[in-house]
Amino acid sequence: MIIELEKNEKHLKDIEQLVRRAGCRPEVIHGEIYNVVAVDGNTAGLDEEHIRSFPGVVKVWRVSSRYKTINRIAKGPDGLVLEKPRKIIKVKGPDGHTRKIGDGNYIFIAGPCAVESKEYLAKLCDDLKRMGDKLGITDRLIIRGGAFKPRTRPTDFRGLGMKAIDFLDKARERTGIPYITEVMGVDMVEEVSKHADMLQLGTRNYQNFNLLEEVGKQKKPVLYKRGVAAPLEEWLDAAEYIANQGNKKIILCERGVKSTTHGDYNRSHIDFDVIPAIKERTILPVVIDPSHSSGIEKMVPYQFRGATAYGANGTITEVMPDDYERRQLRCDAAQALRLSKYEELIRFQLRFEETFPEVSA
C-alpha cells in the first residue's frame, strides 16, 4: 500500500502509528511536495477509506506489483506509479569505517572459501588489510570466510564450524575489517548472527524458505546467492521471504547458472545480463561471485572485469596468499586467486571508476 500525504510531521507520525498498529512496517520516502509512506507487510487490516479521512492524506492506493517489498517500481490503479529509491546497505567495522553497498558504491569481499586454520586465516586477513591500506580501499573491504561449508560429497572438508567463527572474530578484532560467513540451517542462524557482520545464504539454500525467514528476523545484512537453475522472478520472489521479516538489507549475488557450457570450460554460466535487470526491477544492490561461477583461477579475472563493465555493486572473490601452495587448500583450491592478481583487479576497478563513473550509478 502507498500513502501520499502533505509534508507535515504530525500527519506523518499519525500515519506511521496507524500502520504499525496494523502489524505493518512504514517506510517513509521524503519528496519535494509530498511525503510517501510505502507500507510493507500484510495490509489487509488497513482500510483505505479510514486512512483517507486522516488530515493531510492526499492519495491511498494498493500496489499490484510482484515482490512488493523489494520492487523498484510500485504500480497501482489508474496508472499510478511510484519509483522507490535504491537501497544502500551499510556494514560498519571495528576500524570505524562504514562499508556502503549500493548506488555508486563498489565493495570488495575477499578471503578464503573455507576457514581451514587459524594461522592461514590470520595471514590472509593481514595481507588483505595491508593491500587495502596501500590502495586506499580498506573502507570498501569485507572479509569472507566459510565456517560451515555445504559440499556435494559428505566426505569432503565441510568447515571447522564455530571454531572458525572464533578465528574470524579474532581476525576482525586485529584488522578492524568486518566479515561475512554462510549459515546453512535455521538452528545456527541466531548464534552465528551474534558474531558475523553479514550472513550469506548459498545457492543450495536459495529456496529454503524457513531459513530465509529466520535470516530476515536477525536484521543483519544478507548476501543472498541465486540458485543454479533459478529464473530471476523466482529468485526475487524468494528474496521477499527475507524482506517480509522487516529486513531489506539484502545484497543479491549472481554466482552462475547451469547451462550447456557446464563442466566444459567453466563451472557455471555467469549471467551478467541479470545485473541491469535487478537494478531495473528492485531496490537491491547486486554483486558477482567470479570464483564459484568459473571454478577456475584463470577465468576469475575475466568475470571480475565483466562484473565491473556491467555495473555490479561489487564482487565476492576467493583469494589466497602468493606464497601458499594451492595443493594445501582443502576447499575449492582450483578457483582461488593469488593476492597479487587480486590487487591488479582492484586497480583495474579503480581506474574504471575514474573513467566511467556513470556505469555504477
N, C-alpha and C positions, 0 to 999 in steps of 0.2 A: 504494500500500500504506500502511496505517495501523498503527503500532505503539504500543500503550499500555504504559507501564511506571511503576514506582514512582518517587517523587521522590528519586532518588539520583544524584549527579553522576557517580560511577564507572560505574554501569549505563548512564547516558545516553551517556557518551563511548564506551563499548564498542559500543553500537548504532550510533552515528554513524560510527565507524570501519568497522564491518561494511558499512553502506550505501554508504559511499564506495568501499570495495574492490570492490563490485559495479558500480561505474560510475554510481551513482545519487547524488541530492542529498537530504540530510536537512534538513527544516525542522522546527524544534522549536517546539511550542506548549506553553507552561507553564500547567498547570491548577492548581486548588486541591488536588486529591487526587492526580492522576497527571500525568506529562509525556506528551505525544503527539509522535511523530515521523511527520510526513507525508512519505512518500518520493516524490520526483519522478524521472521517467526510466523506462527500461525495467527493470521489476522481475522479469523472467523468471529472472534469475540468483539471485534471493533465495529461499531455501527457508523456507517458513513454519514447518515443524516445527523446523528448526535454530534459527530466531530465538526460538521459544517456549522453547527449552532454556536461553536466557540468563537469568541471575539478574535478578529484578525485572520481567521481562516478564509482563504481565497478559493482553493480547489482541493478536492479529495478524489483520488482515483486508485483503482486496483491494478496491479501490474499483471500483464498476461505473458511475460517473457519466461523462458526456461531458466533454471538455476537463478532464481530471483535475488539471492543474497549476494552473489559474486558477479552478476552480469554487469556489463558496461553500459548498455542501453536499456532502460526500463520503458516498456511500451504500455500504453493504456488505451481506453476507448477514444473515438473521435480524433485519432491521430496524435494524441498526447504522447510526448516523448521526453524522457529525462536522461541526460548523459552524465553518468556519475564519475567523479574524479578517480583516477587510478590510485591504487594502494601503494604506499611506501612503507616497507616493513623495516623496523629498527631493531638492531641487536647490539646491546651495549656490552663492552668488555671491561674487565678489571683495570685495563690501561686507561680508562676514561673516554676512549673513542667509541662513538656510536656508528656501527655499520648500517648503511642505508641501502635497501634493496628495492628498486622500483624505477620510476621515471627518471631517466638521466643519471642513474646510479648503477655502476657496474661493480659486481662483487666477485672476489676470488676466493673460492672454497677449495682447500687443498689439504692433502695429507694421505696417510695410508688407507688402503681399502679396509684392512683389519688391524687392530692394535695387537701386535704379536709379542711385544715385550716392552717393559718399562724403559729400557735403555734405548731401544730403537725409536720409540715414540719421542722420547726426550730429545734425542739428537736431531730428528727430523723437524720437530717443532722449533728448536733453537735455530736450525738452519733457515726455516721459513721466516722466523722473526727477523733474522739478520738481513735476509733478502728483502723483506717488506720495508724495513727501515731504510735500506740502501735505495730502493726505488720510490720511496715515499708513498707506499700503498698499504701500510700496516692498518690504517683505519678502514681499509676495504677488504681485509683478510680475515677469513674464518677457517679454523682447523676442522678437518673431517677425520673421523676415525671410528671404525666399526667395532663395537664391543660384543654385539650379538650378530652373527653372520648367517643368513639363510643360504644354504648350499644345496646343489642338486643331489649330491651323493652324501648320505649321512655319515660316511667315514671321513669326509674332508674336514679340515680345520674350521670350526664354527665359532671361533672367537673365545675370548677369555672371560666374558660376562662382566659381572660387577667389579671384578679385579681391574678390568680395562677401564671402567668408569673412574676408578680411583686414579689410575695413571693419567687419564685425560684431565681430571680435576687438577692434578699436580702440574701438568703441562700448562694449563690455563693460568694457574697461580704464578708460575715462573715467567711466562711470556706476556701475560696480560691479554692474550687473544682468546675470544670465545670459541666454543666448539659445538659441532653437530654430531649426533650419533643416531643410529637406527633403532627403532623399537619394533618388535615383531609380534607381541601379544598383549592383550588387554591387561593381563596381570602385572606386566612390567612397566606400564606407562607412568603410573604415579611415582614410583621410586626413581626411575630414570629422569623424570621431569624435575626432581629435586636437585639434580646435578647439571644436566645438559642445558645449554643456552638455546639450542634449537633441536627439534626432533625430526627425524627422517622416516618417511614411510616408503618402503621399497616397492618395486614393481610387482612382486609376488603378492603383496597385500593391498593392491590398488582397489579391490572391491571387498575388502574385509570391513564391512560396514560397522560392526561393533567396535573395531579398532579405530576406525576413522572418527567415530563419535567420542570415544574415550580421549583421543588425542585433542579433539576440539575442546573438551572440557578443561584442559590444562592451561589454555591461554598462552602457550609458548608458540613462537614461530615454528611453522611446519614446512619442511621441504617434501613435496608430495610427487612421487615419480609416476609416470604413465605406465600402464600395463603394456606388455609386449605385443598385444593384439587389440589394444583399446582404441575404438573410434573416439574422436575428440569430444563429441557430445556426451558419450558415456563417462569419459574421464571428468568432464566438468560437472555432470550430474552427481558423480560420486564425491567431488570436492565439496558439494553442498552439505554433505553429512558433517564435515568439519565445521563449515561456516555456520550451520544451523545451531551449533552449540555456543555461538557467540564469538567464535574465533575466526576472524578474517585474515589473520596473519599467515597466509598461505603463499608459498612460492611453488609454482608448478615446475616440474623438471622433466624435460624430454630426454629419454635415455636410449632411444632406438626402438623400433618395432620390427617384428619378424616380416620378412618378405622373401622374394625369390633369390635374393643375394645371401640369405642366411647361411653362415658357415663356409662361404666360398672365399671371399677376400676380406670379410669383416664379420663381426659377431651379429650385428643388427643393422637395419637401415635407419639412419638418422633422418628424422622428418623436420627439416629446417622450416618448411612451409607452415608448420604449426605455430611458429613464433608470432608472425603478424596476425594469424587467426586468433590466437589467445588474446593479444593486445586489443584486437577489434571487439571481441565478444565479452571480455571480462575486465575486472579492475585489478587483476592479479599480475604480479611480475612472473617472468619465466626464465629459467636458466637451463643450460645444456650440460649433459654429462658426456664428454667426449671419450672418457675412459671405458665405461661399461658398454657404450654403444658400439665402439670399434673393437674393443677387446685386444687390440694390437698397438704397441707403443708407437710404431712409425705412422699409424693413422691418426693418432691423437692430435698432432698439430694441425692437420687439415680440418678436422672437425671443430677444433678450438677456434680457428680463424673463420670458419663458416658461421659459427655462432656469433662472432663479432660482426660480420658483414650483415647478418640478418637482424641485428638489433636486439639480441638477447640481453637480459639484465645481469648476466654473469655465467660462470661455469663452475662445475664441481669436478675436480681433477684429481686422479690418483697420482701421487708424487713419491719419489724415493730419493735418498741421498746419492750423490755422484759416486761416492767411494764404497758403495754397498753392492754385494754380489746379488744379481737377480735370482739366482738359484736358491738363495737363503730365504726368500719370501715364501710363505705358506698359502697365500691367498692372492689370486689374480696377478701373478708375477708378470705375465706377458704384456700387460697393459700399463704398468707403472712407468711414469715419465721421469727421467732424470731431472734433478732440480735445476741444473744449468739450462736445460732445454725449456723447462717451465719458465724460467726467468726471461728467456728470449721471447716466449709467447706473451708474457706480461708487457714487455717493452713494445711488442707489436700492438697490443691493445691500447697502450698509452699513446702511441703515435697515431693510431686510427682515431682515437677520441679527439685529438688535436685537429686532425684533417677533416673528419666528418662528424662533428658534434651533433648533427641533426638525426643521425641514424638511431641512436639510443633514446631519442625523445619519445 
